[in-house]
Amino acid sequence: MDQETRRRLEEFRRNQAGPVENALLDDLLAGEVDRREFFRRATIFGLSTSAVAAALAALGDAPLAFAAPAAVRAGGRLRVAIIPPPTKSLDPHTYADQGGLETGGIAGEFLTRATSSLTLLPELAVSWKPNADASSWTFKLRPNVKFQTGQTMTADDVVATYQRLLGPDSGALSAFKGVLSASGIKKIDDLTVQFNLDTPTASFPYLTSSTTYQAIILPANYKNGTFEKTPQTTGAFKLVSYTPGVGAKYDRYTGWWAGSAPLDGVDVTYYTDDAAVTAALLGGQIDLIGQIQFATGRPLFGNSSVQIFAARGATHRQVPMRVDLHNQLHDYRVRQAIAMTLDRPAIVKTLFNGRADIGNDSPFAPVYPSTNKTVPQRKKDLRKAKQLMAAAGHRKGFGITLTTEQTGEIPQLAQIIQHSVKAININMKLNILTATAYFAGSQSGGPGGLGTTPWLNTPMNITDWGHRAVPNVLPVLVEEQYGAKQAGKFGFHNPHQALQCFLQQSIARDHLQNMALSVTQRLSPLASGHVHQGADDLSDFA
């Protein structure tokens, strides 16, 4: 390392870096983390590019380099298929389904942007920095950003957005409940916001990213119900028309802070049937499908006129089982027995042709660095499953209904589960609803505290969960959104201490993974990532 590089690194450590950043730099210099993991953690803690480059130079690594932008075809409109359509209004803080978040995400932007490699990029925030124990994070905002209404974005807009995300009707409570309270959001100046957390959380910047799908930054004077009526985000495209169940139209926003988008606009068509969307792509009516599954889009795989864009991730289908309804699922041995009937490698092969990771019935997908790979993988074991059923007093089995949604390969997964549990004498009926019906109703209140929506109020169901850049969300959802009383309904009786330790990045991840296997509140047979498909000439729009 030359003298100037050493000077810059030492100056950064002395004048800018706090204990957290210096500890990370020490880990790198001591060889306790490799270059890849250092870069991932550096993006979490908001280390500048110059500081990262100086640290790598200290180890003799090549300096960071960034490729020049590739030439793309300017102009034209991209025709996108989204399946299924949004099930509710487009107010971003309420997003709970794939159609809604994909529709809003075309126009919206976030403080940070999560990448497929689990690193973070600046978006509407240009930097972020924790205090000594990661209980407080300070974000510097990008200057001169204009909303599509003409207003200049300031800290007031960010504070108002996050206040909305913490409201009782927010779909983002699974990210923030127990981590951030409304009183902890503070404007420092027009371009600085401080988040004072309820619990020290080393991965908090991920919760401000594009994988907290509801966290689209909106003006402070935003009114609920107006997202689909008035363009008011900061993104490259503005939503100019929206017809529920039919489609949406976006035009280029000429005031975008990052310059001019290469496309004139985006035209979205909504589909409810996989065969129809496959035919539309092959017939040239659309250019790109937002998400597709192998089980329902087989004609597209291996077709020379179709490109597949795949990214490994933590997208998964969760099979939760209520334990408070005074039925057979109350006994953990029954839930474990059900889990042991599943042939997970065969499920991955049948539904995804190998384009997925085998799941282990916990939020800790294989893609996460925090996942402990030494925790035993659950496997099919019918002998043990039958023993558990007998020990629970259900040798002759019982009947139960599994409720789910008509989304992707989920109905086929339901059929596989239905067939699998026959081996332990469970007669499972399937109730497959449209996505709109499945997510209908309220998600809170009422006698049971979980509202009226089918996806929270059925004994057993299958729900699609989008990718998150960190696994915090699902443990927080159980323990913090529902609270201790409601968590018991899902089989978690005392996870609070382990959860708090996990949020602080301690060794609790092992305990949480093992606890998930022991309790078996949910089945997660696989983590599928994202598979997008488009026409062969789509690279012109890159």
N, C-alpha and C positions, 0 to 999 in steps of 0.2 A: 504494500500500500504506500503510495507516494505521500509526501508531506502535506500537500494540500487536501487530499482525501482524508487523511488522519485528522487534520485540523477541523474539517467540516463535521466529521463524525463526533469528535470530542466536544465541539461547540454545541451540536444538537443535544448530546447527552447532558451537558452541563446546564444549558439555558432553556431547552424546550421539553425534553423527555421527562416524564414522571417515573415513579417506581415501576409501574406496569411495563412501560416501553423499555426501560433499562433492564428489567428482568428478562424480557424477550431477547434483547440484544446480547445479554450475557449467555442465554441459552444457545444462541447461534454460535457465538465465539467459542463456547465450550464444547460444541459438537453435539449438544443434546437434542437439537432439532435440525432437520435437513433443510436445504434451500427451498424446496416446495412448501414445507410446513411453515417455515419462517415467513415466506411471502403471503401465505394465507392468513396467518395471525397478524402480520403487519397491516393488512388491509382492514382487519377488524378494529385495530387500535388506532387507525388513521395515521400511520407513519407516512411521512412525505416520500415522494419518489427519490429525492436526493438522499434522504436518510437511509432508505432501503439500499440504494446503489452504493453508498459509502460502506455500509455494513457488509455487503457482499464483496466489495473490493478488499475489505480487510481479510477475507478468507481466500483471496486470489481468484474469485469468480469473475467471469466476464461481466462488464457493466450491463445494466438493463438496456434493451433495445426495443423499439416499437416499430412495427411494420407500417409502411406508408399505405394510405387508403387505396384499395383496389378501385380501378375504374368501373363504374356501373352505368347502366343505361338510365338516362334521365328522362323523366316524364312517364306517362302511362299510369294506369290504375291497377292495383292488385285486387283480385277477386278472392275473398276468403270465405270458407265455410266454417261455421261454428255449430257444433252438435254436443249437447242439446241447447236450445235457446235459453236465455235468462228466465228464471222462474218468478222473479219479483221485479220491483222497480230498480233503477240503475243507480240509486244513491250508493256511492262507493263503500261507506262504512257498514252497509248492510249485506255486502256480498257473502253468499254462502254456497254458491253453485258455480260450476265451470262456465256456463254460458254468460253469467253476469261478470265474472272477473275477466274473462277474455274480451268481452265487449268494452268494459271500462279501461282495460289495460292498453288498448290501441291508442287512446287519447291521453291517458294519465301518466304522471311521473311521480317519483318518490324521492325521499331524501337520499337514499343510496340504491344501487342496482346490484343484485346478486347475480353472479355468473354461474355457468354450469360446472366450473371448477371450485365452487364454494368460496370464491374470493368476492370482495366488495369493490364496486367502482363508485366514485362520486357522481351524483346526479344533481339534485337541487341543493344538496350540501356539498361543499368543496373540501371540508375537513371535519374531523371529530376527534375528541380527546377525552380520556377518562381521568378521574382523580386517582388517588393512590390505591383504593380498594374497589374501583369500578362501580361505586355506588352513585356516582354523578358523572354525566357525560355532557360535554359542551360541543355543539355543532355550529360551525360557521356556514352561513348560507351563500349560495351563488348570487352575486350582485346582478342587477339589471335584467332580471327575469320578468317577463310580462305574461300575465294570464291572458287567455283568449278574449277576455272582457276588456282588455286594455289596462287593467290595474297592474301596478308593480308589486311583485311578491316581496313580503317582508316577514319578519319574525311573528307578527300578529297573525298572519295566515297559517303559519305552521302551528302555533299554539292553538288556534281555533280548530284546526284539523285534528290535532291529537286530543283535544277536549272531546270532540265528537266521537273519536275512536274509543273513548272510555265510557261512553254513554250506555244506558241499559239495553238499547236496541242494536248495539254494534256487533258485527261478526268478528271483530278483532280482539274480543276479550280473551280468546284462547291464547293470544300472544302477550297481552299486557296485564291481565288481571293478576294481582299479586306481585307484579314487577314494577308497574308505574301507576300512580294515582294522579288525578287531575291537579291536585295541589302541588305536585312535584314538577310541573311544566312551567318554566320561567323564561320570560323574554329578558335578555341582557341588554341588547340594543337592536336596531332595526335588522341586523344581519347575524345575530347570535341568539341561539336558544339553548337553554340548559335543562336537562332532564335529571331530576333528583329522584332516584329510584327507591322503591320500597325494600328491595333486596339487591345487594351487589350482584351485578349480572355482566360477566365478561363478554358475552355475545350480544349485548343490547343493540349494537349497530345493525346486526342482521334483522332485528325486529322492526327496523325502520326501512327495510329494503323492499324490493319488488315482490318478495315471497310472503310478505304480509299484504295480501292482495287488496285489502281495504284501505291501505294507507296512502292513497292518492292525495297529493296536496291540492287543496281547494281554497278559494278566497275566504276571508274571515266572514264575509256577509253571505256566504252560500246558504241557499234555502233548500230544505229537503223537497224532493220531487221535481227539481229543475234540471238535473243532470242531462236528461234526454231532450230537454227543450232549449237550453241555452249553452253554447260552447263556453266553457269556463275552466279548462285545465291549462297546463303549461306545455303540453307535448307537441310533437311535430305535426299531429293531425287533430283537427277539430271535428267533433261529432255534429253533423249538420242535419241529419234526419234519422229517425228511429221508429220502426213499426214493430211492436211486440210480436214475436213468433214468425216474423217475415224477414226482416233484415235491417241493416243500418248503413249509413253513408258517411264517410269522413273525407274532408278536403284538407289539402296542405295548409298549415298555419304559417303564414309568411313572417310572423313576429317571433318565431321560435328562437330561443337563446342560442341554440347550437348551429344556426344557419338555416339553409334551405334543404328540406327533405328531398331525396331524389325522385320520389313518386308524386304524382299529382294528387293521389288520394287512394282510399281503400274502400272497397264495396263488400259488405258482409251479407251473406245469405244464411239464414238459420235452417237447420235440418233437425228432424226428430228420428229419421230412419237411416241406419248405416248403409243399407243397400243403395238408397237414393243418393247419398253424398258420394259414395264410391262411383256410381254411374256418372255423376256430375263432373267429377275430376277426369275420368277416362273420356268423357264426351266433350271436354273442353269448355264447360260452362263455368268452372272455377279454376283458380290457380293453386290454391293452398288449402289444406284441411288443418284446422287448429290442432286437433289431436285425433289419432286413429289407433285402433287396436288390431292386432293380427287376427284375433278370432272373428272379428266382424268385417275386416277389410282385406281378406286374403287375396282378391284379384289384383290388389295394388302392389303386393310384395313380389319382387322378381320381375315386375313389368318394366321393360326398358324405357318406356315413355314417362316413368314416374321416378322422382327422386325421394329418398327417405332421409329425413333429418332427425337423428336420434340423439338424445342426451340422457346419460345416466342420472337418476335422481331418486327421490324418496316418495314420489307419487305412489299411492297404494290404496287398496280396498280394505277397509276395516270392517270386521264382523263383531260388533259389540254385543254383549249379552247382559241384560238387566238381571240383577240378583236380588231385587227387592219385591218381586211380584208374586211371591209365594208359589212359585212353580219349581220344576225340577232343576232349573238353572241356578237356583240358590246354592246348590252344593258344588263346591269347586271341583270335586272329583268328576262330576258330570261334564263340566266345561273342559277339563283336561282330557276326558275321554273323547269328546267331540274333536278336539284339536288333534288327537292321535289317530283319527281316521283319515286324515288328509295326506295324500301323496303329493308333497309340495313340488318336487322336481317334475312330476308329470303335469301338474297344473301349469307350471311355467312353460313347459314344452307345448302343451295343448293350446293355451290361451295366448302365448306371446312368442312361440317358436324360439324360445331361449333368450329373447330380448328383455329379460327382467332378472332381478336378483331374487333368490329364495328368501322369504321373510321368516322371522322368528317370534312372531306374536308380541312384538313390542315396538315402540316408536323409533327404535334405534336401527335404522336401515343400514345395510352394509356400506352405503356411500359415505356415511359420516365418519370422520376421523375419530370422533368420541366413542364410537361403537366398540365395545370390547369383543374382539373376535374369538376369545377363549370361552365365552359363555356357550354351553352346549346347544347345538342346533336341534330343534325338535323334529322328530321323524315319525313316519307312520309306524304304529305298533298296535295292531288289532288285539293281540293277546293282552297287553297291558290295558288297553281301552276297555275290554270286556271285564277285566278284573275290577277296574275302577267303577264301572256301572254296577256290578254286583255289590261292591262294598257300599255304594250309595243307596242300595235297595232298589235298583232299577234294572235288574237282570233282563226282564221281559220288555224293557224299553218304555216308551211313551210317545205321545204326539205333540207337535209344536209347530208354530207357523213362523217362517222367516219372511220378513218384509223387505223389499228393496226397490231400486229404481231402474228404469229402462235407460241405462247409460252405458255405452261401450260394451265391454265383455261381461259386465256385472250379471246379467241374467244367466249367462253360461256358467259363471262361477257359482251362482246359486244352485244351478242344476247339479254341478259337481259335488257341492256340499250335501245336497239332498240325497244323492246316490251314495256318497261315502258313509253317511251316518246310518244307512240301512244296515250296515254290518254290525251295529250295536243296537239294533232293534228300535231305532228312532224313526217314527213316521213323520217326516217333515213336509208340510204343505208350503207352497210358495205363493206370496202375494206381491206381484211385480207391478208397481205403479209408474206412471209417468213421472219425470223429474219434478214437474210442477206440483203434482199431487203429493209426492214424497216429502218435499220441503215446505209444503203449505202449513199455515197455522203459526201460532206463536211458539217461541223457544224458551219462554220463562213464564212464571206465574202459575196460577192454578193450584189445585190441591197437592199435586206432586212436585211442584216447583219447576217442571220442565215444559210448561205450556201444553200445546195441543198437537204439535207437529209429529207426523208419523216417525220421522227419523230419530226422535228421542224417546218415543213413547210406545215402542213395540218391544216384545220380549227379546227378539233377536233380529238383526237387520244387517244389510251390507251398505256401506256409505263410501263414496269416493272422496279421497283426501288428496289435495294438491301437494306438490313438492314444497318443502320448507328448507331453507338453507341451514338451519340448525334444528335439532329435535326437541327443543324446549317446549314447543307449542302443545304437544299432546299430553305430557305429564301435567303441565299447567292447566290445561283444559279440564282434566279430571279433578285435580285437587283444588284449584283456585276458582275457576268459573263456577263450578257447582258447589264448592265449599265442602267441608268435611262431611256434612250430612248427606249431600247429594253424591259425593264421591263413593260413599258406601253403597249406593245403588248400583254402582258399576264395579263393585268388588274390591275397591281400594280402601282399606280401613285405617291405615296410619302411614301414608307416604310423605307427610308434610316435611319431616326432617330431611329425608333423602332428597326431596325435591329442592329444598332450599340449598342444600349442599351442591346439588347438580348445577343450579343456576350460578353458583359461585365457582364452577368448574373444578370441583374436587372429585374424589374417587367415588361419589355416589352413583355414577353411571352404572357400575357393576351391580350395585344393590338394586337399582331400578330395573335393569334388564332381568335379573334373576327373580325379582318380585313379580314382574309381568308374567313370567313363565309359571310361577307358583300359583298366582291368583287366576290367570287365564281369563281375564275379564273380556279380552278381545282376541280375535284371531286376525293375524296379518300374514297371509300365506306368501305374499310376494311384494316386492317394490319394483314398479314398472318403469320409472323414469318418464320421459316424454318421447313420443314418436309423432312427428309431423310429416305430411306427405304433400308433394306438389308436382306440378307439371315439369317436364324435362328441361324447359327453357327458363325455369324460375330463377336460375342463378344470375340472369341478366338484371334482376331486381335487387341483388344482394346489398 
